[in-house]
Amino acid sequence: MPKSFDFEQAPGHLIRRAHQVAVAIFMEETGEHEVTPVQFAILNALMDDPGEDQVTLAGKVAFDAATFGSVIGRLEAKGWVRREPDAGDRRRKLLWVTPTGQEAALAMKRAVARAQRRILGPLEPQERETLVELLSKLVQGHAAE
């Protein structure tokens, strides 16, 4: 009888499981804010680059541009993001964090930092650094493709 593929040790499977763990911990720690990891990333990216266009911002937070508008819509409904058409190209949408959105993002920072510590909790300090370096290298290496 042929042996099955050892999916439990496959990088793709382990990355998917690690992502599930990371999102679950993020949601536990930030539950009172009712925010997703992508929404938090969007708020922070806009705090750094206010007035960014929607397509560029989707690339910065590594989110599918086709469904990005619905995420922005949810942030608008919370009063955290303002979206306006670009005066030079009305098809292009520009985004800003509202004062309420900035306040919310800043209020979440402690919870998000706790989540990051919990995610890496099972690892030794040197392993944490190594994992983050390797994940960064992996992501950057595939971004060039």
DRENTORKOL-3810 file (N, C-alpha, C; in nm, 4 decimals):
REM DRENTORKOL-3810
@n.u->0.0853; n.v->-0.1177; n.w->0.0000; ca.u->0.0000; ca.v->0.0000; ca.w->0.0000; c.u->0.0902; c.v->0.1244; c.w->0.0000
@n.u->0.0647; n.v->0.2210; n.w->-0.0886; ca.u->0.1498; ca.v->0.3408; ca.w->-0.0941; c.u->0.1330; c.v->0.4272; c.w->0.0312
@n.u->0.2436; n.v->0.4896; n.w->0.0708; ca.u->0.2395; ca.v->0.5777; ca.w->0.1875; c.u->0.1749; c.v->0.7105; c.w->0.1485
@n.u->0.1020; n.v->0.7670; n.w->0.2409; ca.u->0.0417; ca.v->0.8983; ca.w->0.2156; c.u->0.1466; c.v->1.0073; c.w->0.2282
@n.u->0.1147; n.v->1.1228; n.w->0.1790; ca.u->0.2017; ca.v->1.2400; ca.w->0.1913; c.u->0.1998; c.v->1.2857; c.w->0.3364
@n.u->0.3158; n.v->1.3146; n.w->0.3935; ca.u->0.3259; ca.v->1.3568; ca.w->0.5328; c.u->0.2917; c.v->1.5057; c.w->0.5433
@n.u->0.1632; n.v->1.5367; n.w->0.5320; ca.u->0.1201; ca.v->1.6769; ca.w->0.5315; c.u->0.1465; c.v->1.7467; c.w->0.6640
@n.u->0.1503; n.v->1.6728; n.w->0.7740; ca.u->0.1691; ca.v->1.7351; ca.w->0.9051; c.u->0.3043; c.v->1.8039; c.w->0.9201
@n.u->0.4012; n.v->1.7663; n.w->0.8374; ca.u->0.5325; ca.v->1.8301; ca.w->0.8399; c.u->0.5564; c.v->1.9157; c.w->0.7154
@n.u->0.4554; n.v->1.9307; n.w->0.6319; ca.u->0.4687; ca.v->2.0119; ca.w->0.5103; c.u->0.4672; c.v->2.1605; c.w->0.5470
@n.u->0.5584; n.v->2.2391; n.w->0.4921; ca.u->0.5623; ca.v->2.3820; ca.w->0.5249; c.u->0.4278; c.v->2.4524; c.w->0.5041
@n.u->0.3605; n.v->2.4225; n.w->0.3958; ca.u->0.2320; ca.v->2.4878; ca.w->0.3701; c.u->0.1296; c.v->2.4600; c.w->0.4787
@n.u->0.1233; n.v->2.3352; n.w->0.5219; ca.u->0.0301; ca.v->2.2969; ca.w->0.6278; c.u->0.0667; c.v->2.3660; c.w->0.7587
@n.u->0.1961; n.v->2.3667; n.w->0.7922; ca.u->0.2400; ca.v->2.4290; ca.w->0.9176; c.u->0.2168; c.v->2.5803; c.w->0.9160
@n.u->0.2382; n.v->2.6423; n.w->0.8015; ca.u->0.2123; ca.v->2.7867; ca.w->0.7905; c.u->0.0631; c.v->2.8146; c.w->0.8061
@n.u->-0.0206; n.v->2.7310; n.w->0.7443; ca.u->-0.1662; ca.v->2.7486; ca.w->0.7578; c.u->-0.2086; c.v->2.7332; c.w->0.9036
@n.u->-0.1542; n.v->2.6332; n.w->0.9720; ca.u->-0.1885; ca.v->2.6123; ca.w->1.1133; c.u->-0.1387; c.v->2.7288; c.w->1.1992
@n.u->-0.0172; n.v->2.7763; n.w->1.1705; ca.u->0.0371; ca.v->2.8906; ca.w->1.2453; c.u->-0.0498; c.v->3.0141; c.w->1.2227
@n.u->-0.0984; n.v->3.0319; n.w->1.1009; ca.u->-0.1876; ca.v->3.1447; ca.w->1.0714; c.u->-0.3170; c.v->3.1324; c.w->1.1518
@n.u->-0.3725; n.v->3.0123; n.w->1.1591; ca.u->-0.4939; ca.v->2.9915; ca.w->1.2375; c.u->-0.4704; c.v->3.0268; c.w->1.3842
@n.u->-0.3580; n.v->2.9836; n.w->1.4381; ca.u->-0.3236; ca.v->3.0145; ca.w->1.5774; c.u->-0.3090; c.v->3.1654; c.w->1.5947
@n.u->-0.2370; n.v->3.2296; n.w->1.5031; ca.u->-0.2124; ca.v->3.3742; ca.w->1.5134; c.u->-0.3425; c.v->3.4538; c.w->1.5087
@n.u->-0.4317; n.v->3.4191; n.w->1.4186; ca.u->-0.5591; ca.v->3.4918; ca.w->1.4084; c.u->-0.6441; c.v->3.4676; c.w->1.5324
@n.u->-0.6493; n.v->3.3450; n.w->1.5809; ca.u->-0.7284; ca.v->3.3146; ca.w->1.7008; c.u->-0.6779; c.v->3.3944; c.w->1.8206
@n.u->-0.5473; n.v->3.4005; n.w->1.8390; ca.u->-0.4906; ca.v->3.4759; ca.w->1.9508; c.u->-0.5168; c.v->3.6247; c.w->1.9328
@n.u->-0.4990; n.v->3.6759; n.w->1.8110; ca.u->-0.5265; ca.v->3.8176; ca.w->1.7835; c.u->-0.6710; c.v->3.8509; c.w->1.8201
@n.u->-0.7637; n.v->3.7676; n.w->1.7783; ca.u->-0.9057; ca.v->3.7929; ca.w->1.8038; c.u->-0.9368; c.v->3.7853; c.w->1.9534
@n.u->-0.8723; n.v->3.6948; n.w->2.0259; ca.u->-0.8933; ca.v->3.6870; ca.w->2.1709; c.u->-0.8448; c.v->3.8144; c.w->2.2390
@n.u->-0.7277; n.v->3.8601; n.w->2.2012; ca.u->-0.6674; ca.v->3.9763; ca.w->2.2667; c.u->-0.7350; c.v->4.1084; c.w->2.2284
@n.u->-0.7880; n.v->4.1164; n.w->2.1084; ca.u->-0.8477; ca.v->4.2428; ca.w->2.0610; c.u->-0.9995; c.v->4.2360; c.w->2.0552
@n.u->-1.0586; n.v->4.1327; n.w->2.1126; ca.u->-1.2021; ca.v->4.1095; ca.w->2.1028; c.u->-1.2893; c.v->4.2301; c.w->2.1329
@n.u->-1.2543; n.v->4.3072; n.w->2.2343; ca.u->-1.3363; ca.v->4.4224; ca.w->2.2712; c.u->-1.3386; c.v->4.5300; c.w->2.1625
@n.u->-1.2398; n.v->4.5290; n.w->2.0745; ca.u->-1.2314; ca.v->4.6307; ca.w->1.9692; c.u->-1.3036; c.v->4.5900; c.w->1.8411
@n.u->-1.3390; n.v->4.4618; n.w->1.8307; ca.u->-1.4076; ca.v->4.4098; ca.w->1.7125; c.u->-1.3352; c.v->4.4496; c.w->1.5840
@n.u->-1.2110; n.v->4.4053; n.w->1.5759; ca.u->-1.1252; ca.v->4.4375; ca.w->1.4616; c.u->-1.0553; c.v->4.3099; c.w->1.4152
@n.u->-1.0284; n.v->4.3017; n.w->1.2861; ca.u->-0.9526; ca.v->4.1893; ca.w->1.2319; c.u->-0.8064; c.v->4.2305; c.w->1.2161
@n.u->-0.7173; n.v->4.1330; n.w->1.1998; ca.u->-0.5777; ca.v->4.1684; ca.w->1.1773; c.u->-0.5581; c.v->4.2593; c.w->1.0553
@n.u->-0.6314; n.v->4.2333; n.w->0.9481; ca.u->-0.6184; ca.v->4.3164; ca.w->0.8273; c.u->-0.6686; c.v->4.4583; c.w->0.8536
@n.u->-0.7789; n.v->4.4719; n.w->0.9249; ca.u->-0.8306; ca.v->4.6058; ca.w->0.9566; c.u->-0.7301; c.v->4.6841; c.w->1.0412
@n.u->-0.6671; n.v->4.6164; n.w->1.1369; ca.u->-0.5659; ca.v->4.6824; ca.w->1.2198; c.u->-0.4473; c.v->4.7260; c.w->1.1341
@n.u->-0.4051; n.v->4.6398; n.w->1.0430; ca.u->-0.2942; ca.v->4.6740; ca.w->0.9533; c.u->-0.3298; c.v->4.7939; c.w->0.8661
@n.u->-0.4522; n.v->4.7978; n.w->0.8164; ca.u->-0.4970; ca.v->4.9102; ca.w->0.7327; c.u->-0.4916; c.v->5.0402; c.w->0.8115
@n.u->-0.5458; n.v->5.0404; n.w->0.9314; ca.u->-0.5447; ca.v->5.1621; ca.w->1.0136; c.u->-0.4026; c.v->5.2120; c.w->1.0362
@n.u->-0.3126; n.v->5.1217; n.w->1.0682; ca.u->-0.1745; ca.v->5.1610; ca.w->1.0945; c.u->-0.1042; c.v->5.2082; c.w->0.9679
@n.u->-0.1292; n.v->5.1418; n.w->0.8561; ca.u->-0.0682; ca.v->5.1848; ca.w->0.7300; c.u->-0.1169; c.v->5.3245; c.w->0.6917
@n.u->-0.2452; n.v->5.3522; n.w->0.7151; ca.u->-0.2986; ca.v->5.4848; ca.w->0.6831; c.u->-0.2500; c.v->5.5922; c.w->0.7792
@n.u->-0.2202; n.v->5.5548; n.w->0.9015; ca.u->-0.1629; ca.v->5.6520; ca.w->0.9946; c.u->-0.0240; c.v->5.6931; c.w->0.9452
@n.u->0.0481; n.v->5.5980; n.w->0.8842; ca.u->0.1812; ca.v->5.6266; ca.w->0.8309; c.u->0.1738; c.v->5.7007; c.w->0.6970
@n.u->0.0748; n.v->5.6684; n.w->0.6146; ca.u->0.0612; ca.v->5.7279; ca.w->0.4805; c.u->-0.0817; c.v->5.7743; c.w->0.4560
@n.u->-0.1242; n.v->5.8835; n.w->0.5205; ca.u->-0.2612; ca.v->5.9316; ca.w->0.4990; c.u->-0.2826; c.v->5.9740; c.w->0.3535
@n.u->-0.4035; n.v->5.9491; n.w->0.3060; ca.u->-0.4374; ca.v->5.9849; ca.w->0.1693; c.u->-0.3901; c.v->5.8845; c.w->0.0664
@n.u->-0.3508; n.v->5.7670; n.w->0.1119; ca.u->-0.3044; ca.v->5.6603; ca.w->0.0217; c.u->-0.4212; c.v->5.6125; c.w->-0.0634
@n.u->-0.3918; n.v->5.5718; n.w->-0.1867; ca.u->-0.4998; ca.v->5.5192; ca.w->-0.2703; c.u->-0.5257; c.v->5.3734; c.w->-0.2331
@n.u->-0.6465; n.v->5.3303; n.w->-0.2615; ca.u->-0.6962; ca.v->5.2005; ca.w->-0.2183; c.u->-0.6134; c.v->5.0852; c.w->-0.2739
@n.u->-0.5743; n.v->5.0904; n.w->-0.3999; ca.u->-0.5002; ca.v->4.9799; ca.w->-0.4620; c.u->-0.3602; c.v->4.9684; c.w->-0.4019
@n.u->-0.2928; n.v->5.0817; n.w->-0.3836; ca.u->-0.1583; ca.v->5.0812; ca.w->-0.3238; c.u->-0.1647; c.v->5.0288; c.w->-0.1808
@n.u->-0.2646; n.v->5.0737; n.w->-0.1069; ca.u->-0.2797; ca.v->5.0305; ca.w->0.0320; c.u->-0.3053; c.v->4.8801; c.w->0.0401
@n.u->-0.3863; n.v->4.8268; n.w->-0.0503; ca.u->-0.4114; ca.v->4.6821; ca.w->-0.0526; c.u->-0.2799; c.v->4.6066; c.w->-0.0694
@n.u->-0.1927; n.v->4.6562; n.w->-0.1551; ca.u->-0.0618; ca.v->4.5940; ca.w->-0.1733; c.u->0.0237; c.v->4.6024; c.w->-0.0487
@n.u->0.0202; n.v->4.7171; n.w->0.0195; ca.u->0.1014; ca.v->4.7349; ca.w->0.1405; c.u->0.0627; c.v->4.6384; c.w->0.2511
@n.u->-0.0662; n.v->4.6117; n.w->0.2653; ca.u->-0.1108; ca.v->4.5211; ca.w->0.3718; c.u->-0.1302; c.v->4.3785; c.w->0.3204
@n.u->-0.0876; n.v->4.3553; n.w->0.1947; ca.u->-0.0925; ca.v->4.2216; ca.w->0.1342; c.u->-0.2331; c.v->4.1623; c.w->0.1381
@n.u->-0.3289; n.v->4.2386; n.w->0.0863; ca.u->-0.4666; ca.v->4.1922; ca.w->0.0833; c.u->-0.5190; c.v->4.2020; c.w->-0.0591
@n.u->-0.6033; n.v->4.1097; n.w->-0.0973; ca.u->-0.6596; ca.v->4.1035; ca.w->-0.2315; c.u->-0.7327; c.v->4.2331; c.w->-0.2666
@n.u->-0.6865; n.v->4.3014; n.w->-0.3704; ca.u->-0.7443; ca.v->4.4298; ca.w->-0.4103; c.u->-0.8919; c.v->4.4172; c.w->-0.4488
@n.u->-0.9329; n.v->4.3010; n.w->-0.5009; ca.u->-1.0712; ca.v->4.2833; ca.w->-0.5450; c.u->-1.1702; c.v->4.2870; c.w->-0.4289
@n.u->-1.1301; n.v->4.2385; n.w->-0.3122; ca.u->-1.2207; ca.v->4.2370; ca.w->-0.1969; c.u->-1.1855; c.v->4.3446; c.w->-0.0936
@n.u->-1.0846; n.v->4.4241; n.w->-0.1237; ca.u->-1.0373; ca.v->4.5253; ca.w->-0.0309; c.u->-1.1444; c.v->4.6309; c.w->-0.0030
@n.u->-1.2220; n.v->4.6654; n.w->-0.1055; ca.u->-1.3259; ca.v->4.7679; ca.w->-0.0897; c.u->-1.4261; c.v->4.7335; c.w->0.0183
@n.u->-1.4599; n.v->4.6055; n.w->0.0321; ca.u->-1.5576; ca.v->4.5674; ca.w->0.1347; c.u->-1.4982; c.v->4.5830; c.w->0.2748
@n.u->-1.3687; n.v->4.5579; n.w->0.2893; ca.u->-1.3027; ca.v->4.5778; ca.w->0.4191; c.u->-1.3024; c.v->4.7266; c.w->0.4526
@n.u->-1.2708; n.v->4.8089; n.w->0.3544; ca.u->-1.2718; ca.v->4.9540; ca.w->0.3746; c.u->-1.4137; c.v->4.9992; c.w->0.4096
@n.u->-1.5131; n.v->4.9416; n.w->0.3453; ca.u->-1.6521; ca.v->4.9746; ca.w->0.3753; c.u->-1.6866; c.v->4.9486; c.w->0.5206
@n.u->-1.6367; n.v->4.8371; n.w->0.5755; ca.u->-1.6626; ca.v->4.8066; ca.w->0.7172; c.u->-1.5922; c.v->4.9070; c.w->0.8085
@n.u->-1.4716; n.v->4.9481; n.w->0.7702; ca.u->-1.4007; ca.v->5.0487; ca.w->0.8496; c.u->-1.4698; c.v->5.1848; c.w->0.8401
@n.u->-1.5243; n.v->5.2157; n.w->0.7241; ca.u->-1.6020; ca.v->5.3399; ca.w->0.7086; c.u->-1.7272; c.v->5.3367; c.w->0.7965
@n.u->-1.7948; n.v->5.2214; n.w->0.7990; ca.u->-1.9168; ca.v->5.2082; ca.w->0.8785; c.u->-1.8887; c.v->5.2286; c.w->1.0273
@n.u->-1.7686; n.v->5.1912; n.w->1.0717; ca.u->-1.7298; ca.v->5.2134; ca.w->1.2114; c.u->-1.6880; c.v->5.3583; c.w->1.2361
@n.u->-1.6736; n.v->5.4348; n.w->1.1280; ca.u->-1.6279; ca.v->5.5724; ca.w->1.1417; c.u->-1.4781; c.v->5.5843; c.w->1.1592
@n.u->-1.4032; n.v->5.4796; n.w->1.1200; ca.u->-1.2590; ca.v->5.4765; ca.w->1.1408; c.u->-1.1797; c.v->5.5215; c.w->1.0182
@n.u->-1.2419; n.v->5.5150; n.w->0.9008; ca.u->-1.1739; ca.v->5.5497; ca.w->0.7753; c.u->-1.2656; c.v->5.6369; c.w->0.6920
@n.u->-1.2037; n.v->5.7312; n.w->0.6223; ca.u->-1.2761; ca.v->5.8182; ca.w->0.5283; c.u->-1.2211; c.v->5.7898; c.w->0.3891
@n.u->-1.3123; n.v->5.7718; n.w->0.2924; ca.u->-1.2752; ca.v->5.7410; ca.w->0.1534; c.u->-1.3305; c.v->5.8501; c.w->0.0637
@n.u->-1.2452; n.v->5.9016; n.w->-0.0244; ca.u->-1.2871; ca.v->6.0057; ca.w->-0.1196; c.u->-1.2290; c.v->5.9764; c.w->-0.2568
@n.u->-1.3019; n.v->6.0142; n.w->-0.3621; ca.u->-1.2440; ca.v->5.9988; ca.w->-0.4964; c.u->-1.1289; c.v->6.0976; c.w->-0.5144
@n.u->-1.0279; n.v->6.0555; n.w->-0.5889; ca.u->-0.9152; ca.v->6.1418; ca.w->-0.6233; c.u->-0.9642; c.v->6.2482; c.w->-0.7215
@n.u->-0.9331; n.v->6.3733; n.w->-0.6947; ca.u->-0.9783; ca.v->6.4830; ca.w->-0.7818; c.u->-0.9237; c.v->6.4682; c.w->-0.9237
@n.u->-0.8046; n.v->6.4109; n.w->-0.9382; ca.u->-0.7434; ca.v->6.3938; ca.w->-1.0698; c.u->-0.7909; c.v->6.2708; c.w->-1.1445
@n.u->-0.8414; n.v->6.1720; n.w->-1.0739; ca.u->-0.8885; ca.v->6.0479; ca.w->-1.1348; c.u->-0.9999; c.v->5.9932; c.w->-1.0462
@n.u->-1.1239; n.v->6.0200; n.w->-1.0815; ca.u->-1.2387; ca.v->5.9888; ca.w->-0.9966; c.u->-1.2555; c.v->5.8378; c.w->-0.9717
@n.u->-1.1918; n.v->5.7542; n.w->-1.0544; ca.u->-1.1995; ca.v->5.6091; ca.w->-1.0310; c.u->-1.1114; c.v->5.5676; c.w->-0.9140
@n.u->-1.0116; n.v->5.6463; n.w->-0.8856; ca.u->-0.9147; ca.v->5.6173; ca.w->-0.7789; c.u->-0.9696; c.v->5.6687; c.w->-0.6462
@n.u->-0.9684; n.v->5.5825; n.w->-0.5441; ca.u->-1.0195; ca.v->5.6193; ca.w->-0.4121; c.u->-0.9027; c.v->5.6428; c.w->-0.3169
@n.u->-0.9057; n.v->5.7558; n.w->-0.2462; ca.u->-0.8038; ca.v->5.7908; ca.w->-0.1486; c.u->-0.8611; c.v->5.7711; c.w->-0.0088
@n.u->-0.7736; n.v->5.7310; n.w->0.0841; ca.u->-0.8187; ca.v->5.6918; ca.w->0.2174; c.u->-0.7440; c.v->5.7666; c.w->0.3271
@n.u->-0.8166; n.v->5.7960; n.w->0.4341; ca.u->-0.7597; ca.v->5.8585; ca.w->0.5530; c.u->-0.8170; c.v->5.7915; c.w->0.6770
@n.u->-0.7371; n.v->5.7844; n.w->0.7812; ca.u->-0.7875; ca.v->5.7418; ca.w->0.9115; c.u->-0.8548; c.v->5.8624; c.w->0.9734
@n.u->-0.9733; n.v->5.8419; n.w->1.0291; ca.u->-1.0421; ca.v->5.9503; ca.w->1.0990; c.u->-0.9812; c.v->5.9644; c.w->1.2387
@n.u->-1.0057; n.v->6.0740; n.w->1.3068; ca.u->-0.9578; ca.v->6.0848; ca.w->1.4453; c.u->-1.0075; c.v->5.9694; c.w->1.5324
@n.u->-1.1318; n.v->5.9265; n.w->1.5123; ca.u->-1.1864; ca.v->5.8131; ca.w->1.5869; c.u->-1.1103; c.v->5.6848; c.w->1.5539
@n.u->-1.0768; n.v->5.6668; n.w->1.4264; ca.u->-1.0016; ca.v->5.5491; ca.w->1.3840; c.u->-0.8615; c.v->5.5470; c.w->1.4416
@n.u->-0.7979; n.v->5.6628; n.w->1.4440; ca.u->-0.6637; ca.v->5.6709; ca.w->1.5002; c.u->-0.6673; c.v->5.6404; c.w->1.6501
@n.u->-0.7665; n.v->5.6944; n.w->1.7171; ca.u->-0.7826; ca.v->5.6682; ca.w->1.8606; c.u->-0.8042; c.v->5.5189; c.w->1.8855
@n.u->-0.8858; n.v->5.4557; n.w->1.8018; ca.u->-0.9122; ca.v->5.3125; ca.w->1.8151; c.u->-0.7846; c.v->5.2316; c.w->1.7922
@n.u->-0.7094; n.v->5.2648; n.w->1.6871; ca.u->-0.5857; ca.v->5.1918; ca.w->1.6564; c.u->-0.4855; c.v->5.2045; c.w->1.7705
@n.u->-0.4736; n.v->5.3241; n.w->1.8247; ca.u->-0.3801; ca.v->5.3444; ca.w->1.9354; c.u->-0.4249; c.v->5.2688; c.w->2.0603
@n.u->-0.5561; n.v->5.2614; n.w->2.0803; ca.u->-0.6091; ca.v->5.1885; ca.w->2.1959; c.u->-0.5850; c.v->5.0379; c.w->2.1836
@n.u->-0.5698; n.v->4.9888; n.w->2.0623; ca.u->-0.5498; ca.v->4.8452; ca.w->2.0392; c.u->-0.4042; c.v->4.8024; c.w->2.0508
@n.u->-0.3123; n.v->4.8968; n.w->2.0516; ca.u->-0.1701; ca.v->4.8625; ca.w->2.0446; c.u->-0.1265; c.v->4.7652; c.w->2.1542
@n.u->-0.1702; n.v->4.7870; n.w->2.2763; ca.u->-0.1303; ca.v->4.6966; ca.w->2.3859; c.u->-0.1828; c.v->4.5552; c.w->2.3624
@n.u->-0.3088; n.v->4.5458; n.w->2.3210; ca.u->-0.3680; ca.v->4.4143; ca.w->2.2968; c.u->-0.2963; c.v->4.3427; c.w->2.1817
@n.u->-0.2622; n.v->4.4164; n.w->2.0780; ca.u->-0.1923; ca.v->4.3564; ca.w->1.9638; c.u->-0.0514; c.v->4.3131; c.w->2.0051
@n.u->0.0155; n.v->4.3944; n.w->2.0857; ca.u->0.1488; ca.v->4.3562; ca.w->2.1347; c.u->0.1401; c.v->4.2295; c.w->2.2200
@n.u->0.0360; n.v->4.2192; n.w->2.3031; ca.u->0.0148; ca.v->4.0977; ca.w->2.3832; c.u->-0.0056; c.v->3.9770; c.w->2.2920
@n.u->-0.0838; n.v->3.9973; n.w->2.1874; ca.u->-0.1094; ca.v->3.8882; ca.w->2.0926; c.u->0.0213; c.v->3.8410; c.w->2.0290
@n.u->0.1060; n.v->3.9352; n.w->1.9882; ca.u->0.2326; ca.v->3.8971; ca.w->1.9258; c.u->0.3200; c.v->3.8181; c.w->2.0231
@n.u->0.3221; n.v->3.8606; n.w->2.1488; ca.u->0.4009; ca.v->3.7873; ca.w->2.2501; c.u->0.3441; c.v->3.6464; c.w->2.2698
@n.u->0.2107; n.v->3.6344; n.w->2.2744; ca.u->0.1486; ca.v->3.5029; ca.w->2.2926; c.u->0.1761; c.v->3.4119; c.w->2.1741
@n.u->0.1706; n.v->3.4664; n.w->2.0543; ca.u->0.1948; ca.v->3.3857; ca.w->1.9338; c.u->0.3335; c.v->3.3226; c.w->1.9408
@n.u->0.4313; n.v->3.3999; n.w->1.9826; ca.u->0.5692; ca.v->3.3517; ca.w->1.9889; c.u->0.6034; c.v->3.2859; c.w->2.1223
@n.u->0.5078; n.v->3.2828; n.w->2.2142; ca.u->0.5304; ca.v->3.2338; ca.w->2.3492; c.u->0.5974; c.v->3.0986; c.w->2.3624
@n.u->0.5630; n.v->2.9983; n.w->2.2819; ca.u->0.6257; ca.v->2.8669; ca.w->2.2987; c.u->0.7743; c.v->2.8632; c.w->2.2610
@n.u->0.8247; n.v->2.9686; n.w->2.1990; ca.u->0.9631; ca.v->2.9702; ca.w->2.1516; c.u->1.0564; c.v->3.0389; c.w->2.2510
@n.u->1.1818; n.v->2.9994; n.w->2.2466; ca.u->1.2865; ca.v->3.0671; ca.w->2.3233; c.u->1.3154; c.v->3.2017; c.w->2.2564
@n.u->1.3701; n.v->3.2992; n.w->2.3306; ca.u->1.3960; ca.v->3.4321; ca.w->2.2724; c.u->1.4728; c.v->3.4287; c.w->2.1395
@n.u->1.5774; n.v->3.3490; n.w->2.1305; ca.u->1.6544; ca.v->3.3423; ca.w->2.0052; c.u->1.5721; c.v->3.2792; c.w->1.8934
@n.u->1.4896; n.v->3.1808; n.w->1.9282; ca.u->1.4038; ca.v->3.1172; ca.w->1.8284; c.u->1.3014; c.v->3.2170; c.w->1.7741
@n.u->1.2513; n.v->3.3034; n.w->1.8598; ca.u->1.1547; ca.v->3.4059; ca.w->1.8170; c.u->1.2168; c.v->3.4951; c.w->1.7109
@n.u->1.3376; n.v->3.5436; n.w->1.7387; ca.u->1.4078; ca.v->3.6293; ca.w->1.6421; c.u->1.4311; c.v->3.5555; c.w->1.5112
@n.u->1.4757; n.v->3.4316; n.w->1.5217; ca.u->1.5039; ca.v->3.3518; ca.w->1.4021; c.u->1.3775; c.v->3.3291; c.w->1.3209
@n.u->1.2682; n.v->3.2949; n.w->1.3882; ca.u->1.1425; ca.v->3.2716; ca.w->1.3167; c.u->1.0987; c.v->3.3966; c.w->1.2415
@n.u->1.1009; n.v->3.5103; n.w->1.3072; ca.u->1.0581; ca.v->3.6351; ca.w->1.2423; c.u->1.1492; c.v->3.6663; c.w->1.1230
@n.u->1.2795; n.v->3.6472; n.w->1.1397; ca.u->1.3731; ca.v->3.6710; ca.w->1.0286; c.u->1.3446; c.v->3.5775; c.w->0.9117
@n.u->1.3218; n.v->3.4502; n.w->0.9409; ca.u->1.2961; ca.v->3.3530; ca.w->0.8349; c.u->1.1623; c.v->3.3782; c.w->0.7654
@n.u->1.0601; n.v->3.4114; n.w->0.8435; ca.u->0.9301; ca.v->3.4416; ca.w->0.7818; c.u->0.9411; c.v->3.5647; c.w->0.6926
@n.u->1.0127; n.v->3.6652; n.w->0.7389; ca.u->1.0335; ca.v->3.7863; ca.w->0.6586; c.u->1.1065; c.v->3.7529; c.w->0.5297
@n.u->1.2098; n.v->3.6714; n.w->0.5396; ca.u->1.2864; ca.v->3.6310; ca.w->0.4206; c.u->1.1982; c.v->3.5524; c.w->0.3246
@n.u->1.1159; n.v->3.4635; n.w->0.3770; ca.u->1.0261; ca.v->3.3836; ca.w->0.2950; c.u->0.9278; c.v->3.4729; c.w->0.2194
@n.u->0.8633; n.v->3.5642; n.w->0.2928; ca.u->0.7642; ca.v->3.6533; ca.w->0.2313; c.u->0.8298; c.v->3.7439; c.w->0.1286
@n.u->0.9430; n.v->3.8044; n.w->0.1636; ca.u->1.0122; ca.v->3.8943; ca.w->0.0701; c.u->1.0620; c.v->3.8188; c.w->-0.0537
@n.u->1.1076; n.v->3.6963; n.w->-0.0339; ca.u->1.1542; ca.v->3.6168; ca.w->-0.1459; c.u->1.0441; c.v->3.5852; c.w->-0.2461
@n.u->0.9235; n.v->3.5648; n.w->-0.1973; ca.u->0.8120; ca.v->3.5359; ca.w->-0.2865; c.u->0.7494; c.v->3.6631; c.w->-0.3421
@n.u->0.7697; n.v->3.7754; n.w->-0.2762; ca.u->0.7161; ca.v->3.9023; ca.w->-0.3285; c.u->0.7866; c.v->3.9424; c.w->-0.4567
@n.u->0.9111; n.v->3.8984; n.w->-0.4725; ca.u->0.9892; ca.v->3.9326; ca.w->-0.5907; c.u->0.9445; c.v->3.8531; c.w->-0.7145
@n.u->0.8664; n.v->3.7493; n.w->-0.6943; ca.u->0.8225; ca.v->3.6629; ca.w->-0.8069; c.u->0.7164; c.v->3.7289; c.w->-0.8897
END
